[in-house]
Amino acid sequence: MYAIIRTGGHQEKVSAGEQITVDYLNQRGVGDTVTFPALLVSTDDGNVVSDHKELADKAKVTGTVVQHIKADKVDVFQYRNKTGYRRHTGHRQPMTLVEITEIRLGDVVATAPVPVEEPEQPAETTTEAAAPKPKKAAAKKAPPKKSTAKKAAPKKAAPKKK
């Protein structure tokens, strides 16, 4: 089941258990519940509901605020040719990370899947643990190379002037 919601002038396609970033929700703290208006809801059997009256009565998309973050930096560089005019500023938009907990359409409810914990592996048998693993032979390092720089030839004495 998925829904299309409206938040902060944008529309997002969401499903239960998904995390989305929305514009900053300043009245909400971490852990608070947020309800979004649904514009369209599609169930798993292919039924699509987009009627505003029906959605207003039956549809509900709820989420939980995970954290408040900042978006990637936007660099603003202003330049005028041949005048030496340069301005460089930046901006990071505040955002809110929200996890969609449930999508409800009347009696049909889609919730986030619960993570399944895998059982721990049984301890190794004593025969495997007792047998030491063979160590690899350490690679020998090559001796350092000798410098091949040429020595300067001795200077010849200048002929004496008469």
MARGUDREN-381020 format. One record per residue (C-alpha): residue number from 0; x negated, y negated, z negated. Coordinates in steps of 0.2 Angstrom, whole numbers, plus 5000, padded with zeros to 4 digits. Example, Ala and Ser with C-alpha at 12.3 -4.5 7.8 and 13.67 -1.06 7.14 Angstrom:
<rs>
{resi 0, px 4938, py 5022, pz 4961}
{resi 1, px 4932, py 5005, pz 4964}
</rs>
This chain:
<rs>
{resi 0, px 5000, py 5000, pz 5000}
{resi 1, px 4994, py 4983, pz 5004}
{resi 2, px 5000, py 4965, pz 5003}
{resi 3, px 4996, py 4948, pz 5010}
{resi 4, px 4996, py 4935, pz 4997}
{resi 5, px 4994, py 4916, pz 4997}
{resi 6, px 4981, py 4908, pz 4986}
{resi 7, px 4973, py 4890, pz 4987}
{resi 8, px 4980, py 4887, pz 5004}
{resi 9, px 4973, py 4903, pz 5011}
{resi 10, px 4980, py 4920, pz 5015}
{resi 11, px 4972, py 4936, pz 5009}
{resi 12, px 4975, py 4954, pz 5013}
{resi 13, px 4974, py 4964, pz 4997}
{resi 14, px 4976, py 4982, pz 4990}
{resi 15, px 4976, py 4988, pz 4972}
{resi 16, px 4959, py 4989, pz 4964}
{resi 17, px 4951, py 4977, pz 4976}
{resi 18, px 4941, py 4962, pz 4971}
{resi 19, px 4943, py 4945, pz 4980}
{resi 20, px 4936, py 4928, pz 4978}
{resi 21, px 4949, py 4914, pz 4977}
{resi 22, px 4947, py 4895, pz 4974}
{resi 23, px 4943, py 4890, pz 4956}
{resi 24, px 4958, py 4894, pz 4944}
{resi 25, px 4954, py 4881, pz 4930}
{resi 26, px 4968, py 4886, pz 4919}
{resi 27, px 4963, py 4904, pz 4918}
{resi 28, px 4950, py 4912, pz 4907}
{resi 29, px 4941, py 4928, pz 4910}
{resi 30, px 4953, py 4943, pz 4907}
{resi 31, px 4969, py 4933, pz 4910}
{resi 32, px 4982, py 4939, pz 4921}
{resi 33, px 4986, py 4930, pz 4937}
{resi 34, px 5002, py 4932, pz 4948}
{resi 35, px 5001, py 4928, pz 4967}
{resi 36, px 5016, py 4925, pz 4979}
{resi 37, px 5017, py 4939, pz 4992}
{resi 38, px 5021, py 4935, pz 5010}
{resi 39, px 5021, py 4952, pz 5016}
{resi 40, px 5021, py 4970, pz 5008}
{resi 41, px 5017, py 4986, pz 5017}
{resi 42, px 5020, py 5003, pz 5009}
{resi 43, px 5011, py 5019, pz 5012}
{resi 44, px 5026, py 5026, pz 5022}
{resi 45, px 5025, py 5012, pz 5034}
{resi 46, px 5039, py 5001, pz 5028}
{resi 47, px 5035, py 4983, pz 5030}
{resi 48, px 5044, py 4969, pz 5020}
{resi 49, px 5042, py 4951, pz 5025}
{resi 50, px 5059, py 4943, pz 5021}
{resi 51, px 5056, py 4929, pz 5009}
{resi 52, px 5072, py 4931, pz 4999}
{resi 53, px 5068, py 4950, pz 4997}
{resi 54, px 5050, py 4947, pz 4993}
{resi 55, px 5055, py 4933, pz 4980}
{resi 56, px 5066, py 4945, pz 4970}
{resi 57, px 5056, py 4962, pz 4972}
{resi 58, px 5038, py 4959, pz 4976}
{resi 59, px 5025, py 4955, pz 4964}
{resi 60, px 5006, py 4955, pz 4965}
{resi 61, px 4996, py 4954, pz 4949}
{resi 62, px 4977, py 4953, pz 4946}
{resi 63, px 4965, py 4950, pz 4932}
{resi 64, px 4951, py 4936, pz 4932}
{resi 65, px 4934, py 4945, pz 4932}
{resi 66, px 4923, py 4930, pz 4931}
{resi 67, px 4920, py 4912, pz 4937}
{resi 68, px 4906, py 4911, pz 4950}
{resi 69, px 4899, py 4898, pz 4963}
{resi 70, px 4899, py 4901, pz 4981}
{resi 71, px 4884, py 4901, pz 4992}
{resi 72, px 4876, py 4884, pz 4994}
{resi 73, px 4881, py 4873, pz 5009}
{resi 74, px 4867, py 4861, pz 5015}
{resi 75, px 4872, py 4844, pz 5021}
{resi 76, px 4858, py 4835, pz 5031}
{resi 77, px 4862, py 4818, pz 5039}
{resi 78, px 4849, py 4811, pz 5052}
{resi 79, px 4849, py 4796, pz 5063}
{resi 80, px 4837, py 4796, pz 5077}
{resi 81, px 4822, py 4784, pz 5078}
{resi 82, px 4827, py 4775, pz 5062}
{resi 83, px 4819, py 4786, pz 5048}
{resi 84, px 4837, py 4789, pz 5041}
{resi 85, px 4837, py 4806, pz 5032}
{resi 86, px 4849, py 4812, pz 5018}
{resi 87, px 4849, py 4829, pz 5011}
{resi 88, px 4862, py 4835, pz 4999}
{resi 89, px 4870, py 4852, pz 4994}
{resi 90, px 4886, py 4858, pz 4987}
{resi 91, px 4891, py 4875, pz 4979}
{resi 92, px 4910, py 4877, pz 4978}
{resi 93, px 4916, py 4885, pz 4962}
{resi 94, px 4926, py 4901, pz 4964}
{resi 95, px 4935, py 4914, pz 4954}
{resi 96, px 4933, py 4933, pz 4956}
{resi 97, px 4950, py 4942, pz 4954}
{resi 98, px 4953, py 4960, pz 4953}
{resi 99, px 4970, py 4965, pz 4960}
{resi 100, px 4978, py 4977, pz 4947}
{resi 101, px 4995, py 4981, pz 4954}
{resi 102, px 5006, py 4978, pz 4969}
{resi 103, px 5025, py 4980, pz 4965}
{resi 104, px 5039, py 4981, pz 4978}
{resi 105, px 5055, py 4985, pz 4968}
{resi 106, px 5053, py 5002, pz 4961}
{resi 107, px 5037, py 5006, pz 4971}
{resi 108, px 5021, py 5002, pz 4962}
{resi 109, px 5003, py 5003, pz 4968}
{resi 110, px 4990, py 5003, pz 4954}
{resi 111, px 4971, py 5003, pz 4955}
{resi 112, px 4964, py 5020, pz 4956}
{resi 113, px 4956, py 5026, pz 4939}
{resi 114, px 4938, py 5031, pz 4941}
{resi 115, px 4935, py 5050, pz 4939}
{resi 116, px 4921, py 5054, pz 4927}
{resi 117, px 4911, py 5068, pz 4933}
{resi 118, px 4906, py 5082, pz 4920}
{resi 119, px 4888, py 5082, pz 4915}
{resi 120, px 4877, py 5095, pz 4923}
{resi 121, px 4873, py 5110, pz 4912}
{resi 122, px 4855, py 5110, pz 4904}
{resi 123, px 4842, py 5118, pz 4915}
{resi 124, px 4839, py 5136, pz 4910}
{resi 125, px 4824, py 5141, pz 4900}
{resi 126, px 4815, py 5149, pz 4914}
{resi 127, px 4815, py 5134, pz 4925}
{resi 128, px 4811, py 5122, pz 4911}
{resi 129, px 4797, py 5133, pz 4905}
{resi 130, px 4788, py 5135, pz 4921}
{resi 131, px 4776, py 5120, pz 4924}
{resi 132, px 4777, py 5112, pz 4940}
{resi 133, px 4760, py 5113, pz 4950}
{resi 134, px 4751, py 5096, pz 4951}
{resi 135, px 4745, py 5089, pz 4967}
{resi 136, px 4726, py 5087, pz 4970}
{resi 137, px 4722, py 5069, pz 4968}
{resi 138, px 4716, py 5061, pz 4984}
{resi 139, px 4698, py 5055, pz 4984}
{resi 140, px 4695, py 5037, pz 4988}
{resi 141, px 4683, py 5033, pz 5002}
{resi 142, px 4667, py 5024, pz 4997}
{resi 143, px 4667, py 5005, pz 5000}
{resi 144, px 4660, py 5000, pz 5017}
{resi 145, px 4644, py 4992, pz 5018}
{resi 146, px 4643, py 4974, pz 5024}
{resi 147, px 4637, py 4973, pz 5042}
{resi 148, px 4633, py 4955, pz 5042}
{resi 149, px 4618, py 4951, pz 5052}
{resi 150, px 4603, py 4943, pz 5044}
{resi 151, px 4598, py 4926, pz 5051}
{resi 152, px 4581, py 4927, pz 5061}
{resi 153, px 4567, py 4918, pz 5053}
{resi 154, px 4564, py 4901, pz 5061}
{resi 155, px 4549, py 4898, pz 5072}
{resi 156, px 4537, py 4884, pz 5067}
{resi 157, px 4538, py 4869, pz 5078}
{resi 158, px 4523, py 4865, pz 5089}
{resi 159, px 4512, py 4852, pz 5082}
{resi 160, px 4511, py 4835, pz 5090}
{resi 161, px 4494, py 4829, pz 5095}
</rs>
